[in-house]
Amino acid sequence: MSLEYSLFPGCVPSAREFSCEISARKVFEVLGIELHDVKDFTCCMPACLVHSFDYATGLALTSRNFCVADEFDRDVLTLCVSCYGNLWRAKKLMSENGDLRRKVDELLKTVDKTYQGKARVKHSITALFEDVGSKTLKNMVSKPLKGIRAAPFYGCHLIRPKEYLSFDDPEFPQKLDQLIEVTGATSVLHRERAGCCIGCGSFFGEVAEEAALRLSVDILDSALEGEADCVIVTCPYCFLQIEMGQLLHKRRTGEAYNVPVLHYTDLLGLSLGIEPRELGINLHKIDSSPLLEKIR
């Protein structure tokens, strides 16, 4: 398969949720897709973090990544839906807001960069669905996950806001469900599948811990109502929120959910015959042994 991307791993997979990057790299390797490391990429979040002080400076810091990406003739592949949403947002602003674009261009000149915005932004999910395709993936599955019920959790920034994220319907998405079905597993229709985990903040700095805990519990309850064996996420933020939510809930109430949380690439990788350790599943905090035993 002759697909290549410039990998934009994002801060969380690189510094905290290592299994996300391990899983993606292994699956894309097995699929024959080349991921190129680009050392000069930086955080995608400044446009969100510093806009209250200087919006143009924040956008310039985000847009600089496109200047780097344009040095290569490849699309950018993100592993995090927050990165995916932030980069697309910057791209939209730079193409539609002339005054802001001029301010950003002046700032970029100070670091000898010129914004062109030629590179497209892909997420691992959008790349697998649009560039590889369900039919190709299904043909490569060697160990169908029959009998496994998986609850998809889309993640806000994969599908919203619809003004610049057009991958799927923002209220009734279906494409992650289709990718889950490719593995042989059953995708569980549940009420929180397109909800929010309040991943940007909350457990990462006690910004909104109580709200995050309630949302995590709601997601888990929703998945279990559908008799799911696991929750499938598209984002390392969502992964950490739903895992940490279970641990915090147990610490406070003594009630253990013990619901394995998997990245979609984990599920796909298992159906491709990749060993769990090669996908980094052994690094997860919620024990996946019962799920893996059921698969075996």
KOLNUNU-242114 format. One line per field, with one value per residue (C-alpha): chain; x, y, z. Coordinates in steps of 0.2 Angstrom, whole numbers, plus 5000, padded with zeros to 4 digits. Each point is the difference from the previous one (the first is absolute). Last residue first. Layout:
! residues N
kette = c(A, ...)
x = c(X, ...)
y = c(Y, ...)
z = c(Z, ...)
***
This chain:
! residues 296
kette = c(A, A, A, A, A, A, A, A, A, A, A, A, A, A, A, A, A, A, A, A, A, A, A, A, A, A, A, A, A, A, A, A, A, A, A, A, A, A, A, A, A, A, A, A, A, A, A, A, A, A, A, A, A, A, A, A, A, A, A, A, A, A, A, A, A, A, A, A, A, A, A, A, A, A, A, A, A, A, A, A, A, A, A, A, A, A, A, A, A, A, A, A, A, A, A, A, A, A, A, A, A, A, A, A, A, A, A, A, A, A, A, A, A, A, A, A, A, A, A, A, A, A, A, A, A, A, A, A, A, A, A, A, A, A, A, A, A, A, A, A, A, A, A, A, A, A, A, A, A, A, A, A, A, A, A, A, A, A, A, A, A, A, A, A, A, A, A, A, A, A, A, A, A, A, A, A, A, A, A, A, A, A, A, A, A, A, A, A, A, A, A, A, A, A, A, A, A, A, A, A, A, A, A, A, A, A, A, A, A, A, A, A, A, A, A, A, A, A, A, A, A, A, A, A, A, A, A, A, A, A, A, A, A, A, A, A, A, A, A, A, A, A, A, A, A, A, A, A, A, A, A, A, A, A, A, A, A, A, A, A, A, A, A, A, A, A, A, A, A, A, A, A, A, A, A, A, A, A, A, A, A, A, A, A, A, A, A, A, A, A, A, A, A, A, A, A)
x = c(4957, 4988, 4992, 5017, 5005, 4984, 5003, 5019, 4996, 5005, 4996, 5016, 5006, 5018, 4998, 4989, 5016, 4996, 5014, 4995, 4983, 5007, 4996, 4988, 4992, 4984, 5011, 5007, 4982, 4995, 5016, 4999, 4983, 5008, 4994, 4992, 4997, 4984, 5005, 4985, 5006, 4989, 5010, 4991, 5014, 5015, 4990, 4993, 5018, 5006, 4985, 5002, 5019, 4996, 4986, 5010, 5016, 4993, 4990, 5016, 5009, 4987, 4990, 4992, 4992, 4992, 5000, 4990, 4983, 4984, 4991, 4995, 5019, 5005, 4988, 5005, 5018, 4997, 4989, 5014, 5013, 4988, 4997, 5019, 5004, 4987, 5008, 5017, 4997, 5017, 5009, 5015, 5000, 4985, 4989, 5009, 4998, 4991, 4983, 4994, 4987, 4986, 4998, 4999, 4991, 4983, 5006, 5000, 5013, 5011, 5002, 5018, 5005, 5014, 4991, 4985, 5011, 5004, 4981, 4997, 5014, 4991, 4982, 4998, 4983, 5002, 5016, 4997, 5017, 5016, 4995, 5010, 5001, 4982, 4995, 5007, 5002, 5003, 5017, 5001, 4987, 5006, 4992, 4997, 4996, 4993, 5008, 4991, 5012, 4991, 5011, 5016, 5006, 5018, 5008, 4993, 5008, 4985, 4990, 5013, 4999, 4981, 4999, 5011, 5018, 4999, 4983, 4997, 5017, 5006, 4985, 5003, 5019, 4995, 5004, 5005, 5004, 5016, 4999, 4998, 5012, 5007, 5017, 5013, 5016, 4998, 4995, 4991, 4987, 4995, 4996, 4991, 4989, 4995, 4996, 4990, 4990, 4995, 4995, 4989, 4995, 5015, 5010, 4985, 4995, 5018, 5001, 4984, 5006, 5016, 4990, 4987, 5013, 5011, 4985, 4996, 5016, 5011, 5003, 5006, 5006, 4999, 5016, 5011, 5012, 5005, 4981, 5000, 5012, 4990, 4984, 5008, 5002, 4982, 4998, 5013, 4993, 4982, 5006, 5009, 4985, 4988, 5011, 4996, 4983, 5006, 5014, 4993, 4989, 5012, 5014, 4994, 5009, 5016, 5015, 5006, 5019, 5005, 4989, 4998, 4994, 4986, 5000, 4985, 5002, 4985, 5011, 5010, 4984, 4995, 5016, 5002, 4982, 5002, 5016, 4993, 4985, 5009, 5011, 4986, 5011, 5014, 4999, 4982, 4994, 5011, 4995, 5005, 5001, 5006, 5004, 4991, 5003, 4989, 5006, 4991)
y = c(4920, 5015, 4996, 4998, 5018, 5007, 4992, 5006, 5018, 5006, 5019, 5009, 4997, 4997, 4982, 5006, 5007, 4993, 4989, 4993, 4996, 4989, 5005, 4988, 5013, 4999, 5004, 5015, 5007, 4999, 5009, 5012, 5005, 5005, 4989, 5002, 4985, 5001, 4995, 5009, 4999, 5007, 5004, 5017, 5013, 4990, 4990, 5016, 5007, 4984, 5000, 5018, 4998, 4987, 5011, 5016, 4992, 4992, 5016, 5010, 4987, 5002, 4988, 4989, 4983, 4995, 4981, 4985, 5009, 4994, 5015, 5006, 4997, 5013, 5013, 4997, 5003, 5016, 5006, 4996, 5010, 5015, 5000, 4998, 5014, 5012, 4996, 5003, 5017, 5008, 4987, 5001, 4986, 4992, 5014, 5009, 4997, 4983, 5006, 4982, 5006, 4991, 4991, 4982, 5006, 4992, 4983, 4990, 4986, 4996, 4981, 4993, 4992, 5013, 5009, 5003, 5012, 5010, 5001, 5006, 5013, 5006, 5002, 5017, 5006, 5017, 5007, 4990, 4994, 5007, 5017, 5010, 5018, 5007, 4983, 5004, 4986, 4983, 4994, 5014, 4994, 4982, 4985, 4988, 4983, 4986, 4983, 4983, 4986, 4984, 4999, 5009, 4995, 4993, 5002, 5018, 5006, 4998, 5010, 5014, 5001, 5000, 5013, 5013, 5004, 5019, 5004, 4989, 4996, 5018, 5007, 4989, 5004, 5018, 5010, 5018, 5006, 5008, 5015, 5013, 5013, 5008, 5008, 4997, 5010, 5001, 5018, 4997, 4990, 5015, 5010, 4986, 4998, 5018, 4999, 4984, 5008, 5015, 4988, 4988, 4986, 4989, 5003, 4997, 4984, 4993, 5005, 4991, 4984, 5000, 5002, 4986, 4987, 5004, 4998, 4984, 4993, 4988, 5013, 4996, 5015, 4998, 4998, 5009, 5006, 5018, 5004, 4991, 5013, 5015, 4990, 4998, 5019, 5002, 4995, 5013, 5013, 4997, 5003, 5016, 5006, 4997, 5010, 5000, 4991, 4990, 4992, 4982, 4997, 5006, 4993, 4982, 4992, 4996, 5000, 4991, 5002, 4982, 4993, 4981, 4991, 4987, 4988, 4989, 4981, 4995, 4991, 5017, 5010, 4988, 5000, 5019, 5003, 4988, 5007, 5018, 4997, 4989, 5015, 5009, 5013, 5009, 4995, 4995, 5015, 5013, 4996, 4987, 5010, 4987, 5006, 4987, 4987, 4988, 4988, 4984)
z = c(5111, 4998, 5017, 5008, 4993, 5008, 5016, 5000, 4996, 5017, 5002, 5002, 4982, 4997, 4996, 4985, 4992, 4983, 4999, 5017, 4993, 4986, 4983, 4991, 4988, 5011, 5015, 4991, 4995, 5018, 5006, 4985, 5007, 5016, 5014, 5017, 5010, 5012, 5018, 5007, 5018, 5014, 5016, 5000, 5000, 4994, 4988, 4992, 4999, 4991, 4988, 4996, 4997, 4986, 4992, 5001, 4994, 4985, 4996, 5000, 4990, 4986, 4989, 5013, 5001, 5016, 5005, 5003, 4996, 5007, 4993, 5017, 5004, 4987, 5007, 5018, 4994, 4991, 5014, 5013, 4989, 4999, 5019, 5003, 4988, 5008, 5017, 4994, 4992, 5000, 5011, 4989, 4988, 5007, 4994, 4986, 4981, 5002, 5004, 4996, 4987, 4992, 4983, 5006, 5016, 4996, 4995, 4983, 5003, 4985, 4998, 4998, 4983, 4998, 4986, 5012, 5010, 4984, 4997, 5017, 4998, 4985, 5007, 5007, 5006, 5008, 4991, 4984, 4994, 4993, 4997, 5013, 4995, 5003, 5007, 5017, 5004, 4993, 5005, 5012, 5012, 5003, 4991, 5014, 4992, 5011, 4995, 5002, 4996, 4995, 4984, 5000, 4983, 5000, 4983, 4995, 4984, 4989, 5013, 4999, 4981, 5000, 5014, 4991, 5000, 4996, 5006, 5015, 5006, 4997, 5009, 5015, 5001, 4998, 4984, 4997, 4983, 4995, 4988, 5014, 4992, 5015, 4999, 5013, 5003, 5019, 5000, 4984, 5009, 5010, 4985, 4992, 5016, 5000, 4981, 5003, 5014, 4989, 4985, 5011, 4988, 4996, 5015, 5011, 4992, 5001, 5018, 5004, 4990, 5011, 5016, 4995, 4995, 5015, 5012, 4990, 5005, 4989, 4987, 4982, 4989, 4981, 4990, 4988, 5013, 5004, 5001, 5017, 5008, 4994, 5006, 5017, 5000, 5000, 5018, 5006, 4988, 5007, 5018, 4994, 4991, 5015, 5012, 5018, 5000, 4985, 5011, 5003, 4985, 4987, 5010, 4998, 4985, 5010, 4989, 4984, 4996, 5002, 4986, 5002, 4984, 5001, 4986, 4997, 4997, 5010, 5012, 5002, 5002, 5014, 5009, 5000, 5005, 5015, 5006, 4998, 5011, 5012, 5005, 5009, 5009, 4991, 4981, 5000, 5010, 4990, 4983, 4988, 4984, 4988, 4982, 4990, 4987, 4990, 4987, 5006)
***
